[in-house]
Amino acid sequence: MYNKLQYISQGNTVEEQLYNIHKALDNGCDWIQLRFKNQNAFEVFTLAEAVKMLCKEYLATFIINDNVYLAQQLDADGVHLGLSDMNIEEARPILGKTKIIGGTANTFDDVLQRTEENCDYIGLGPFQFTATKQNLSPILGLEGYLSIIEQMKIKNIKVPIYAIGGITLENVESLMETGIHGIAVSGLITQSENPSQLITQLNDKLYVTI
């Protein structure tokens, strides 16, 4: 099964991105989603190539945000697609059956759509306000996750759900109690002054056995 902690990369330059990704990997995060928006193709390729090598060195899962053809070109582990990106059913023949394709969702209808498209996991959010993403979808809160997970159980939908959006260390236990599989975080790790301690604490809460 997939790792319960995903790091979504941050940084306005190739150098900032590499620094932040290396910090996450070095301190125990083993799933990287490369998110580098509104940059020229050469810089995106240069960064993605370097991150693939880093992830290989750390035996980490390497997911590229949005760019299906770049994921194919670099033989990344997979791609994460937003609701306005390429359709998952279009991406699958390009990447092949063995690659991971994740999809964004904000509502139960989105979850149904993603399930019908046969995505491998769903990033469901936002949990609460986050400055990381522009044009934020309606905030779900704990009640939103509980409601959507309950509806998934009724429909016998078993796609792994990752909570995303403004998650802090203090939120993790209550979020996991809703029945989600894991969390995807960005600023929490990027801005941490003690990433080793933070990632250890996150994993302790994510992998707790009840």
C-alpha positions as CSV (number, residue, x, y, z in Angstrom):
1,M,0.0,0.0,0.0
2,Y,1.1,3.6,-0.6
3,N,3.0,5.7,1.9
4,K,0.8,7.7,4.3
5,L,2.8,10.9,4.1
6,Q,3.2,12.8,0.8
7,Y,5.3,15.9,0.5
8,I,4.2,18.3,-2.3
9,S,7.2,20.4,-3.3
10,Q,7.5,24.1,-2.9
11,G,9.9,26.8,-4.2
12,N,9.9,29.5,-6.8
13,T,13.2,28.5,-8.4
14,V,14.9,25.2,-9.3
15,E,17.4,25.7,-6.4
16,E,14.6,26.4,-3.8
17,Q,12.7,23.3,-5.0
18,L,15.8,21.1,-4.8
19,Y,16.7,22.4,-1.4
20,N,13.2,21.7,0.0
21,I,12.8,18.3,-1.6
22,H,16.3,17.2,-0.4
23,K,15.3,18.4,3.1
24,A,12.1,16.3,3.0
25,L,13.9,13.2,1.7
26,D,16.9,13.6,4.1
27,N,14.5,13.7,7.1
28,G,12.5,10.6,6.3
29,C,9.8,11.6,3.8
30,D,9.6,8.9,1.1
31,W,6.9,10.2,-1.3
32,I,7.6,13.3,-3.3
33,Q,5.1,15.1,-5.6
34,L,6.9,17.6,-7.7
35,R,4.8,20.7,-8.1
36,F,6.5,23.5,-10.0
37,K,3.8,25.7,-11.6
38,N,4.1,28.5,-14.3
39,Q,7.8,27.9,-15.1
40,N,9.4,27.4,-18.5
41,A,9.7,23.9,-19.9
42,F,13.5,23.7,-19.7
43,E,13.5,24.6,-15.9
44,V,10.7,22.1,-15.2
45,F,12.6,19.3,-17.1
46,T,15.9,20.2,-15.4
47,L,14.3,20.1,-11.9
48,A,12.3,16.9,-12.6
49,E,15.3,15.1,-13.9
50,A,17.3,16.0,-10.7
51,V,14.4,15.1,-8.4
52,K,14.1,11.7,-10.1
53,M,17.7,11.0,-9.3
54,L,17.3,12.1,-5.7
55,C,14.2,9.9,-5.3
56,K,16.0,7.0,-6.7
57,E,18.9,7.5,-4.3
58,Y,16.5,7.7,-1.3
59,L,14.2,4.9,-2.6
60,A,11.3,7.3,-2.6
61,T,8.2,7.4,-4.7
62,F,8.4,10.2,-7.4
63,I,5.1,11.7,-8.6
64,I,4.9,14.6,-11.1
65,N,2.0,17.1,-10.7
66,D,-0.1,17.7,-13.9
67,N,2.4,16.8,-16.6
68,V,1.6,13.4,-18.0
69,Y,4.1,13.6,-20.9
70,L,7.0,14.6,-18.6
71,A,6.2,11.7,-16.3
72,Q,6.3,9.4,-19.3
73,Q,9.5,10.9,-20.6
74,L,11.3,10.6,-17.2
75,D,9.7,7.3,-16.3
76,A,8.5,8.8,-13.0
77,D,6.5,6.5,-10.6
78,G,3.3,8.4,-11.6
79,V,1.4,11.6,-12.0
80,H,-1.1,13.6,-10.0
81,L,-3.9,15.2,-12.0
82,G,-6.2,18.1,-10.9
83,L,-9.8,18.2,-12.0
84,S,-9.0,20.6,-14.8
85,D,-5.9,18.6,-16.0
86,M,-5.9,15.7,-18.5
87,N,-8.5,13.1,-17.8
88,I,-7.2,10.0,-15.9
89,E,-8.6,7.7,-18.6
90,E,-6.5,9.6,-21.2
91,A,-3.4,9.5,-19.1
92,R,-3.5,5.7,-18.4
93,P,-2.7,4.5,-21.9
94,I,0.2,7.1,-22.1
95,L,1.8,6.0,-18.8
96,G,0.8,2.4,-18.7
97,K,-1.0,0.2,-16.2
98,T,1.8,0.0,-13.6
99,K,2.2,3.8,-13.0
100,I,0.4,5.6,-10.2
101,I,-2.2,8.1,-11.2
102,G,-3.7,10.2,-8.4
103,G,-6.5,12.7,-8.8
104,T,-7.8,15.7,-6.9
105,A,-11.3,15.8,-5.5
106,N,-13.3,18.3,-3.4
107,T,-16.7,16.7,-3.2
108,F,-18.2,13.2,-3.1
109,D,-19.3,13.6,-6.8
110,D,-15.6,14.3,-7.6
111,V,-14.7,11.1,-5.7
112,L,-17.2,9.2,-7.8
113,Q,-15.8,10.6,-11.0
114,R,-12.2,9.7,-9.9
115,T,-13.3,6.2,-9.0
116,E,-15.0,5.7,-12.4
117,E,-11.7,6.9,-14.0
118,N,-9.9,4.2,-12.1
119,C,-7.4,6.5,-10.3
120,D,-5.0,4.9,-7.8
121,Y,-5.5,7.4,-4.9
122,I,-7.4,10.7,-4.3
123,G,-6.2,13.9,-2.8
124,L,-9.3,15.2,-1.1
125,G,-9.4,18.7,0.2
126,P,-8.9,21.4,1.2
127,F,-9.1,20.5,4.9
128,Q,-8.8,24.1,6.0
129,F,-7.4,27.4,4.5
130,T,-4.0,27.2,2.9
131,A,-2.0,29.9,1.2
132,T,-0.2,27.3,-0.9
133,K,-2.9,27.1,-3.5
134,Q,-4.7,29.8,-5.5
135,N,-8.4,29.6,-6.3
136,L,-9.1,27.4,-3.2
137,S,-12.1,25.0,-3.4
138,P,-14.6,25.0,-0.5
139,I,-13.1,24.0,2.8
140,L,-14.1,20.5,4.0
141,G,-13.1,20.4,7.7
142,L,-13.4,17.2,9.7
143,E,-17.2,17.0,9.0
144,G,-16.6,17.0,5.3
145,Y,-14.2,14.1,5.4
146,L,-16.5,12.1,7.7
147,S,-19.4,12.6,5.4
148,I,-17.5,11.7,2.2
149,I,-15.8,8.7,3.8
150,E,-19.2,7.5,5.0
151,Q,-20.7,7.8,1.6
152,M,-17.7,5.9,0.2
153,K,-18.4,3.1,2.6
154,I,-22.0,2.9,1.5
155,K,-20.9,2.7,-2.1
156,N,-18.1,0.2,-1.2
157,I,-15.5,2.6,-2.7
158,K,-12.0,1.7,-1.5
159,V,-9.7,4.2,-3.2
160,P,-7.1,5.5,-0.7
161,I,-7.9,9.1,0.4
162,Y,-5.3,11.6,1.3
163,A,-6.3,14.8,3.2
164,I,-4.7,17.9,1.9
165,G,-4.8,21.6,2.7
166,G,-3.5,23.5,5.7
167,I,-2.9,20.4,7.8
168,T,-0.9,20.8,11.0
169,L,0.7,18.2,13.3
170,E,-2.2,18.7,15.8
171,N,-4.8,17.8,13.1
172,V,-3.4,14.4,12.1
173,E,-4.9,12.1,14.7
174,S,-8.5,13.5,14.2
175,L,-8.1,13.4,10.5
176,M,-6.9,9.7,10.5
177,E,-9.9,8.8,12.7
178,T,-12.2,9.8,9.8
179,G,-10.9,6.8,7.8
180,I,-8.5,8.5,5.4
181,H,-5.4,6.7,4.3
182,G,-2.9,9.5,4.8
183,I,-2.1,13.2,4.3
184,A,-0.3,15.4,1.7
185,V,1.5,18.4,3.1
186,S,3.6,21.2,1.7
187,G,4.3,24.2,3.8
188,L,4.2,22.2,7.0
189,I,7.5,20.5,6.0
190,T,9.0,23.3,3.9
191,Q,8.7,25.8,6.8
192,S,9.7,23.4,9.6
193,E,12.8,24.4,11.6
194,N,13.2,20.8,12.8
195,P,12.0,18.6,9.8
196,S,13.5,15.4,11.2
197,Q,11.5,15.7,14.4
198,L,8.4,16.8,12.5
199,I,8.4,13.9,10.0
200,T,9.0,11.4,12.8
201,Q,6.1,12.8,14.7
202,L,3.9,12.8,11.6
203,N,4.7,9.2,10.8
204,D,4.1,8.2,14.5
205,K,0.6,9.6,14.2
206,L,0.0,8.2,10.7
207,Y,1.1,4.7,11.4
208,V,-0.3,4.3,14.9
209,T,-1.9,0.9,15.5
210,I,-5.2,1.0,17.3
